[in-house]
Amino acid sequence: MIGTDEQGVPAGQPPLLACYGTQPDAIYARGFAQIDTLLAPLGLPSAEHQVARRVVHATGDPELASLVRFHPQAIDEGLTAIEAHCPIVVDIRMVAAGLNAIWLAESGCPLHCAIEAPGASARAAERSITRSAAAIDLLAPLLDGALVVVGNAPTALLALLDLVDAGAARPALVIGMPVGFVAAAESKDALMRRETPWISIPGLRGGSAAAAATVNALLRLALDGRTPQAGPDPAGPPAGGTAAIAPQERSGADGGPLAPGYGLPATGYRLLGLPDESFARRDSSPGLITKREVRAVALAQLGLRRQSVVWDVGTGSGSVGIEAALLASAGRVYGIDRHPEAIAVATANAHAHGAITYVACPGEAPAVLNGLPDPDAVFVGGSGGALTPILDTVAVRLRPRGRVVVALATLEHLHEATTCLSARGLIPAVTLLNVARSRPVGALTRLEALNPVYLVTAEREVGP
């Protein structure tokens, strides 16, 4: 009789990892090599083969390769749209999480997650429809020329097709792969009857992983100039892997490594302390930015976690919210501003830094806050004269152990903030930051002071 150890493993048997494990790049290459062998009998055109192999890799289901269907113009229209830096609109966060962050940043395509659209819940209740359908309806102005990806909700695809039929939306390509038993097959059948270019998987199968893998294949093809690079995986990770300075490394739905920390741009790999010069600013207010030193302290005081939901009120250039999004890599950051120019600049900055969990929300605070999820952290960098009403809302909505940090430049606003927070049971702590930066003076160096900034911080205690 063969003896066993304490875990019931036969004595003398090598560890499982020693039997099957290997280096990440080798796993990646071997997996695609096996998939290519399985797909060879299908004889797919080169670009369609790239899509099919990534779908198979993401799902572990070789049968899907023969099920993926393509409109005749799907590949060409999708690549043309990506090359024109079109918006990519996905139905849910699971699809967004599966996209390769480096390739997305390199493509120059802004990413929008429909389900996070402010007001989606209210519109869904008002019209007695699903939140997914309401979200697609709200994002109709973004859909012309966009690449629209539905990986989960059949109702989102149905709502999109209604907009297309009404002439209210003209997407460049629809990747329709919702999964399920209710309306999934029907919605995809309806899609494949339309003239709008599409890629789909008929029937009940599909899902977020397959949809994200399809987008990744198109991103890589576009970045490669429409010609797959040579090698075991033409669309694989960069040679030598990615820089490893972040505490975690995550992968997309199709297994390809993302930038460390998820959402970081392809260059730099900073998690904290991005240079002021890396953020574009409003033409009307070029000096309006939370300076790097103040930003770093404010982010530390916010106490962010990977899954934090953050409000950045008065987002301006978006500098604080964007760095928060790089830290809260599995959460969501909402940048709120009443100035359309600020929203446009913040959106561009978020894209430039690969902060795909950042969403710029136009509107007046505190009214616009009503449609957002309750926050774990709130940064108030500008209030537009509504500091007390904003803090009133924060005091009600802040989650247990959540923190609010308010950046202020005047004694009057300092008094207003501390008085308001104290009255709502949030005990404020005040930090005064006096920062000076070195400046050359001929052959010498002097220190030049920045304006002092008060940071007022308060934390919600856990109730009894």
Secondary structure as UniProt FT lines:
FT   TURN            6..7
FT   TURN            11..12
FT   HELIX           16..20
FT   HELIX           24..39
FT   HELIX           40..42
FT   HELIX           46..59
FT   HELIX           62..66
FT   STRAND          69..70
FT   TURN            72..73
FT   HELIX           74..83
FT   TURN            84..85
FT   STRAND          88..90
FT   HELIX           93..97
FT   HELIX           101..107
FT   STRAND          111..113
FT   HELIX           114..116
FT   TURN            118..119
FT   HELIX           120..127
FT   HELIX           131..138
FT   HELIX           140..142
FT   TURN            144..145
FT   STRAND          147..150
FT   HELIX           154..165
FT   TURN            166..167
FT   STRAND          173..176
FT   HELIX           184..192
FT   STRAND          198..200
FT   HELIX           208..223
FT   TURN            224..226
FT   TURN            234..235
FT   TURN            239..240
FT   TURN            253..254
FT   TURN            260..261
FT   HELIX           276..278
FT   TURN            283..284
FT   TURN            286..287
FT   HELIX           292..302
FT   TURN            306..307
FT   STRAND          309..313
FT   TURN            316..317
FT   HELIX           319..327
FT   TURN            329..330
FT   STRAND          332..337
FT   HELIX           340..352
FT   TURN            353..354
FT   TURN            356..357
FT   STRAND          358..362
FT   TURN            365..366
FT   HELIX           367..371
FT   STRAND          377..380
FT   TURN            384..385
FT   HELIX           387..397
FT   TURN            400..401
FT   STRAND          403..408
FT   HELIX           411..423
FT   TURN            424..425
FT   STRAND          429..433
FT   STRAND          436..441
FT   TURN            442..443
FT   STRAND          444..449
FT   STRAND          453..459
//
